[in-house]
């Protein structure tokens, strides 16, 4: 048998992959349909949603707020490519809108000269939409000084306090459904170097300091709001 005939009858890589997926017990058929039939449609729909959010944000800006030359730059291409990559299969629809809107904010006069745009999008892509909005709430709270004393010990600290965060969340508007596990969400923000917990030796409150990366990311999210 010639080499051409062997090539002709060899199974295609996609066919092999589909066979492997289909052979998975109980869920193989559903996964096969999702990966090989629906994936392209999901990707297209998500990218369209991100671009729509980008367009909506640009439409709300004044002409003087846009750096039009930036939208012709290689950096703009890199931003849009990263936005596409991060939103293509993202299940959080609200996060898709946020990332699209943040990409638009990259082209504003305020941010066009910032060399850290890609890091901002990369960082925000690791957060859920709820965590991004929680970060915006924290960034909007002014740090304040508190004095704590206990058993002859005294400590002064300036931070954004957990009590202030919960008060701001109660004041609204509510951007979550059900019950938000605030402390757990704050731990995730902390683990991703977005906020840093302030260590107290005395006192019964918890303080947080927003990191440089967190403040930079929050400024893009804030800019992206209509």
FENQUIKA-V145864 format. One record per residue. N is the residue number from 1. RES is the residue in one small letter. PSI is psi in whole degrees, -180 to 180 (none if undefined). Layout:
n:res:psi
N:RES:PSI
N:RES:PSI
//
This chain:
n:res:psi
1:x:133
2:x:162
3:x:-35
4:x:-38
5:x:-37
6:x:-44
7:x:-38
8:x:-40
9:x:-1
10:x:138
11:x:143
12:x:148
13:x:-39
14:x:-39
15:x:-40
16:x:-45
17:x:-41
18:x:-37
19:x:-40
20:x:-46
21:x:-44
22:x:-24
23:x:-6
24:x:128
25:x:141
26:x:-44
27:x:3
28:x:-45
29:x:-43
30:x:-42
31:x:-40
32:x:-46
33:x:-41
34:x:-49
35:x:-43
36:x:-17
37:x:-39
38:x:-19
39:x:-46
40:x:-39
41:x:-40
42:x:-46
43:x:-47
44:x:-44
45:x:-41
46:x:-42
47:x:-39
48:x:-40
49:x:-41
50:x:-44
51:x:-35
52:x:-41
53:x:-39
54:x:-47
55:x:-41
56:x:-41
57:x:-44
58:x:-38
59:x:-25
60:x:-12
61:x:148
62:x:153
63:x:-37
64:x:-16
65:x:-13
66:x:139
67:x:91
68:x:-31
69:x:-32
70:x:-35
71:x:-8
72:x:3
73:x:163
74:x:-31
75:x:-38
76:x:-42
77:x:-42
78:x:-40
79:x:-46
80:x:-34
81:x:-42
82:x:-41
83:x:-44
84:x:-44
85:x:-42
86:x:-20
87:x:-14
88:x:-46
89:x:28
90:x:123
91:x:-18
92:x:100
93:x:-35
94:x:-36
95:x:-37
96:x:-45
97:x:-41
98:x:-46
99:x:-37
100:x:-41
101:x:-37
102:x:-38
103:x:-38
104:x:-39
105:x:-26
106:x:-28
107:x:14
108:x:159
109:x:-35
110:x:-35
111:x:-8
112:x:-26
113:x:-3
114:x:122
115:x:1
116:x:21
117:x:-46
118:x:-36
119:x:-37
120:x:-49
121:x:-42
122:x:-43
123:x:-48
124:x:-29
125:x:-17
126:x:-11
127:x:155
128:x:166
129:x:-36
130:x:-44
131:x:-35
132:x:-43
133:x:-34
134:x:-40
135:x:-40
136:x:-39
137:x:-47
138:x:-43
139:x:-25
140:x:-2
141:x:128
142:x:130
143:x:146
144:x:155
145:x:137
146:x:151
147:x:128
148:x:142
149:x:144
150:x:127
151:x:39
152:x:1
153:x:143
154:x:141
155:x:132
156:x:140
157:x:143
158:x:121
159:x:176
160:x:118
161:x:148
162:x:-39
163:x:-36
164:x:-37
165:x:-47
166:x:-35
167:x:-42
168:x:-38
169:x:-40
170:x:-33
171:x:-20
172:x:-180
173:x:152
174:x:128
175:x:16
176:x:161
177:x:151
178:x:-144
179:x:126
180:x:128
181:x:85
182:x:-48
183:x:-38
184:x:-42
185:x:-37
186:x:-37
187:x:-39
188:x:-44
189:x:-38
190:x:-42
191:x:-23
192:x:17
193:x:34
194:x:-38
195:x:163
196:x:132
197:x:137
198:x:124
199:x:122
200:x:137
201:x:-25
202:x:168
203:x:163
204:x:23
205:x:167
206:x:128
207:x:150
208:x:145
209:x:129
210:x:134
211:x:169
212:x:-42
213:x:-42
214:x:-42
215:x:-40
216:x:-46
217:x:-42
218:x:-33
219:x:-33
220:x:-41
221:x:-41
222:x:-41
223:x:-28
224:x:-6
225:x:143
226:x:none
//
